[in-house]
Amino acid sequence: MRSEEEYSKEDMDRINEVLNSGVHSTKRKPFRFSLLFLWWIVVAILGGASLFLAKLAGVV
């Protein structure tokens, strides 16, 4: 392994940049609570519809 003196300043800057940044890191958008709330409403409506249909069929 090379010592740090064998690398130029530019090489050391690039090495430090790679080491400090994640290899597989991606830029992510912030979490959207409105989308979570929308999914919660959709699931609740589908659950209510299935309960209504089950009562209509006499299963419940």
N, CA, C and O atoms as a GROMACS GRO file, in nm:
protein
  240
    1MET      N    1   0.083  -0.117   0.000
    1MET     CA    2   0.000   0.000   0.000
    1MET      C    3   0.089   0.125   0.000
    1MET      O    4   0.193   0.128   0.066
    2ARG      N    5   0.047   0.224  -0.074
    2ARG     CA    6   0.126   0.347  -0.083
    2ARG      C    7   0.107   0.433   0.040
    2ARG      O    8   0.005   0.426   0.109
    3SER      N    9   0.206   0.513   0.067
    3SER     CA   10   0.193   0.610   0.176
    3SER      C   11   0.130   0.737   0.119
    3SER      O   12   0.128   0.757  -0.002
    4GLU      N   13   0.080   0.821   0.206
    4GLU     CA   14   0.012   0.943   0.161
    4GLU      C   15   0.105   1.039   0.089
    4GLU      O   16   0.060   1.121   0.009
    5GLU      N   17   0.234   1.031   0.116
    5GLU     CA   18   0.329   1.122   0.051
    5GLU      C   19   0.344   1.092  -0.098
    5GLU      O   20   0.384   1.180  -0.174
    6GLU      N   21   0.311   0.970  -0.140
    6GLU     CA   22   0.327   0.934  -0.281
    6GLU      C   23   0.212   0.986  -0.368
    6GLU      O   24   0.223   0.982  -0.491
    7TYR      N   25   0.105   1.033  -0.308
    7TYR     CA   26  -0.008   1.085  -0.384
    7TYR      C   27   0.003   1.236  -0.396
    7TYR      O   28   0.051   1.305  -0.306
    8SER      N   29  -0.043   1.287  -0.510
    8SER     CA   30  -0.046   1.433  -0.527
    8SER      C   31  -0.165   1.490  -0.450
    8SER      O   32  -0.252   1.416  -0.404
    9LYS      N   33  -0.168   1.621  -0.439
    9LYS     CA   34  -0.278   1.687  -0.368
    9LYS      C   35  -0.411   1.660  -0.437
    9LYS      O   36  -0.513   1.639  -0.371
   10GLU      N   37  -0.410   1.661  -0.572
   10GLU     CA   38  -0.532   1.634  -0.648
   10GLU      C   39  -0.581   1.492  -0.625
   10GLU      O   40  -0.700   1.468  -0.608
   11ASP      N   41  -0.486   1.396  -0.624
   11ASP     CA   42  -0.523   1.257  -0.600
   11ASP      C   43  -0.582   1.239  -0.460
   11ASP      O   44  -0.682   1.169  -0.443
   12MET      N   45  -0.522   1.303  -0.361
   12MET     CA   46  -0.572   1.291  -0.224
   12MET      C   47  -0.712   1.353  -0.212
   12MET      O   48  -0.796   1.302  -0.138
   13ASP      N   49  -0.735   1.462  -0.284
   13ASP     CA   50  -0.868   1.523  -0.282
   13ASP      C   51  -0.972   1.429  -0.342
   13ASP      O   52  -1.082   1.414  -0.287
   14ARG      N   53  -0.938   1.365  -0.454
   14ARG     CA   54  -1.031   1.270  -0.516
   14ARG      C   55  -1.053   1.148  -0.428
   14ARG      O   56  -1.165   1.100  -0.417
   15ILE      N   57  -0.947   1.099  -0.364
   15ILE     CA   58  -0.959   0.983  -0.275
   15ILE      C   59  -1.050   1.018  -0.158
   15ILE      O   60  -1.138   0.939  -0.122
   16ASN      N   61  -1.030   1.134  -0.098
   16ASN     CA   62  -1.114   1.174   0.015
   16ASN      C   63  -1.259   1.196  -0.026
   16ASN      O   64  -1.351   1.166   0.050
   17GLU      N   65  -1.279   1.246  -0.147
   17GLU     CA   66  -1.416   1.267  -0.196
   17GLU      C   67  -1.488   1.133  -0.211
   17GLU      O   68  -1.605   1.121  -0.173
   18VAL      N   69  -1.419   1.032  -0.266
   18VAL     CA   70  -1.480   0.901  -0.285
   18VAL      C   71  -1.505   0.834  -0.150
   18VAL      O   72  -1.609   0.772  -0.130
   19LEU      N   73  -1.409   0.845  -0.059
   19LEU     CA   74  -1.425   0.780   0.071
   19LEU      C   75  -1.535   0.844   0.155
   19LEU      O   76  -1.601   0.774   0.233
   20ASN      N   77  -1.556   0.972   0.140
   20ASN     CA   78  -1.658   1.041   0.220
   20ASN      C   79  -1.797   1.032   0.161
   20ASN      O   80  -1.896   1.056   0.231
   21SER      N   81  -1.807   0.998   0.034
   21SER     CA   82  -1.939   0.983  -0.027
   21SER      C   83  -1.970   0.834  -0.039
   21SER      O   84  -1.881   0.754  -0.070
   22GLY      N   85  -2.096   0.798  -0.014
   22GLY     CA   86  -2.135   0.658  -0.024
   22GLY      C   87  -2.129   0.612  -0.168
   22GLY      O   88  -2.163   0.687  -0.259
   23VAL      N   89  -2.086   0.489  -0.189
   23VAL     CA   90  -2.074   0.437  -0.325
   23VAL      C   91  -2.212   0.424  -0.389
   23VAL      O   92  -2.230   0.457  -0.507
   24HIS      N   93  -2.308   0.376  -0.313
   24HIS     CA   94  -2.442   0.352  -0.367
   24HIS      C   95  -2.542   0.457  -0.318
   24HIS      O   96  -2.663   0.431  -0.318
   25SER      N   97  -2.495   0.571  -0.276
   25SER     CA   98  -2.588   0.672  -0.224
   25SER      C   99  -2.663   0.737  -0.340
   25SER      O  100  -2.606   0.762  -0.446
   26THR      N  101  -2.790   0.764  -0.317
   26THR     CA  102  -2.873   0.829  -0.418
   26THR      C  103  -2.940   0.950  -0.356
   26THR      O  104  -2.961   0.956  -0.235
   27LYS      N  105  -2.971   1.045  -0.439
   27LYS     CA  106  -3.045   1.162  -0.394
   27LYS      C  107  -3.192   1.120  -0.380
   27LYS      O  108  -3.248   1.061  -0.472
   28ARG      N  109  -3.252   1.150  -0.267
   28ARG     CA  110  -3.391   1.113  -0.244
   28ARG      C  111  -3.475   1.237  -0.218
   28ARG      O  112  -3.429   1.335  -0.160
   29LYS      N  113  -3.598   1.228  -0.263
   29LYS     CA  114  -3.692   1.336  -0.236
   29LYS      C  115  -3.739   1.323  -0.092
   29LYS      O  116  -3.736   1.213  -0.036
   30PRO      N  117  -3.783   1.431  -0.031
   30PRO     CA  118  -3.833   1.422   0.107
   30PRO      C  119  -3.961   1.339   0.114
   30PRO      O  120  -4.037   1.330   0.017
   31PHE      N  121  -3.984   1.280   0.231
   31PHE     CA  122  -4.101   1.196   0.250
   31PHE      C  123  -4.228   1.280   0.240
   31PHE      O  124  -4.236   1.389   0.296
   32ARG      N  125  -4.327   1.227   0.168
   32ARG     CA  126  -4.453   1.300   0.149
   32ARG      C  127  -4.562   1.236   0.235
   32ARG      O  128  -4.611   1.128   0.204
   33PHE      N  129  -4.600   1.305   0.342
   33PHE     CA  130  -4.705   1.254   0.430
   33PHE      C  131  -4.840   1.256   0.362
   33PHE      O  132  -4.928   1.176   0.396
   34SER      N  133  -4.859   1.345   0.266
   34SER     CA  134  -4.987   1.350   0.195
   34SER      C  135  -5.010   1.222   0.116
   34SER      O  136  -5.124   1.175   0.106
   35LEU      N  137  -4.905   1.166   0.059
   35LEU     CA  138  -4.920   1.041  -0.014
   35LEU      C  139  -4.953   0.926   0.080
   35LEU      O  140  -5.034   0.840   0.047
   36LEU      N  141  -4.892   0.924   0.198
   36LEU     CA  142  -4.924   0.823   0.298
   36LEU      C  143  -5.070   0.834   0.341
   36LEU      O  144  -5.139   0.734   0.353
   37PHE      N  145  -5.116   0.956   0.363
   37PHE     CA  146  -5.255   0.978   0.402
   37PHE      C  147  -5.350   0.933   0.291
   37PHE      O  148  -5.454   0.874   0.319
   38LEU      N  149  -5.315   0.960   0.166
   38LEU     CA  150  -5.397   0.918   0.053
   38LEU      C  151  -5.408   0.766   0.048
   38LEU      O  152  -5.517   0.713   0.026
   39TRP      N  153  -5.296   0.695   0.068
   39TRP     CA  154  -5.299   0.548   0.068
   39TRP      C  155  -5.383   0.496   0.184
   39TRP      O  156  -5.454   0.397   0.169
   40TRP      N  157  -5.375   0.562   0.299
   40TRP     CA  158  -5.454   0.521   0.414
   40TRP      C  159  -5.603   0.533   0.383
   40TRP      O  160  -5.682   0.447   0.421
   41ILE      N  161  -5.642   0.640   0.314
   41ILE     CA  162  -5.782   0.659   0.277
   41ILE      C  163  -5.826   0.552   0.178
   41ILE      O  164  -5.935   0.497   0.191
   42VAL      N  165  -5.744   0.522   0.079
   42VAL     CA  166  -5.778   0.419  -0.020
   42VAL      C  167  -5.796   0.284   0.047
   42VAL      O  168  -5.892   0.213   0.017
   43VAL      N  169  -5.706   0.247   0.137
   43VAL     CA  170  -5.716   0.118   0.206
   43VAL      C  171  -5.841   0.115   0.294
   43VAL      O  172  -5.909   0.013   0.301
   44ALA      N  173  -5.872   0.225   0.360
   44ALA     CA  174  -5.992   0.231   0.445
   44ALA      C  175  -6.119   0.217   0.361
   44ALA      O  176  -6.212   0.147   0.402
   45ILE      N  177  -6.124   0.281   0.246
   45ILE     CA  178  -6.241   0.271   0.159
   45ILE      C  179  -6.257   0.128   0.108
   45ILE      O  180  -6.368   0.075   0.107
   46LEU      N  181  -6.148   0.066   0.066
   46LEU     CA  182  -6.156  -0.072   0.017
   46LEU      C  183  -6.198  -0.167   0.130
   46LEU      O  184  -6.275  -0.260   0.106
   47GLY      N  185  -6.147  -0.145   0.250
   47GLY     CA  186  -6.188  -0.227   0.364
   47GLY      C  187  -6.334  -0.210   0.396
   47GLY      O  188  -6.404  -0.308   0.424
   48GLY      N  189  -6.382  -0.086   0.393
   48GLY     CA  190  -6.524  -0.061   0.417
   48GLY      C  191  -6.611  -0.123   0.310
   48GLY      O  192  -6.717  -0.178   0.340
   49ALA      N  193  -6.568  -0.115   0.184
   49ALA     CA  194  -6.645  -0.176   0.076
   49ALA      C  195  -6.650  -0.327   0.090
   49ALA      O  196  -6.754  -0.388   0.066
   50SER      N  197  -6.540  -0.388   0.128
   50SER     CA  198  -6.540  -0.534   0.145
   50SER      C  199  -6.628  -0.575   0.264
   50SER      O  200  -6.695  -0.678   0.257
   51LEU      N  201  -6.627  -0.497   0.371
   51LEU     CA  202  -6.714  -0.526   0.486
   51LEU      C  203  -6.861  -0.511   0.446
   51LEU      O  204  -6.944  -0.593   0.485
   52PHE      N  205  -6.893  -0.407   0.370
   52PHE     CA  206  -7.030  -0.388   0.322
   52PHE      C  207  -7.075  -0.505   0.235
   52PHE      O  208  -7.186  -0.556   0.251
   53LEU      N  209  -6.990  -0.547   0.143
   53LEU     CA  210  -7.025  -0.658   0.055
   53LEU      C  211  -7.038  -0.789   0.133
   53LEU      O  212  -7.122  -0.872   0.100
   54ALA      N  213  -6.956  -0.808   0.236
   54ALA     CA  214  -6.966  -0.929   0.318
   54ALA      C  215  -7.096  -0.930   0.396
   54ALA      O  216  -7.160  -1.035   0.409
   55LYS      N  217  -7.138  -0.815   0.449
   55LYS     CA  218  -7.266  -0.807   0.519
   55LYS      C  219  -7.382  -0.826   0.424
   55LYS      O  220  -7.483  -0.888   0.458
   56LEU      N  221  -7.368  -0.774   0.303
   56LEU     CA  222  -7.472  -0.788   0.202
   56LEU      C  223  -7.490  -0.934   0.162
   56LEU      O  224  -7.601  -0.979   0.136
   57ALA      N  225  -7.379  -1.008   0.156
   57ALA     CA  226  -7.384  -1.149   0.118
   57ALA      C  227  -7.419  -1.239   0.236
   57ALA      O  228  -7.444  -1.358   0.218
   58GLY      N  229  -7.422  -1.184   0.357
   58GLY     CA  230  -7.456  -1.263   0.474
   58GLY      C  231  -7.340  -1.340   0.533
   58GLY      O  232  -7.362  -1.434   0.610
   59VAL      N  233  -7.221  -1.305   0.501
   59VAL     CA  234  -7.103  -1.374   0.553
   59VAL      C  235  -7.072  -1.326   0.694
   59VAL      O  236  -7.028  -1.404   0.778
   60VAL      N  237  -7.094  -1.199   0.719
   60VAL     CA  238  -7.062  -1.142   0.851
   60VAL      C  239  -7.189  -1.120   0.929
   60VAL      O  240  -7.185  -1.073   1.042
   0.00000   0.00000   0.00000
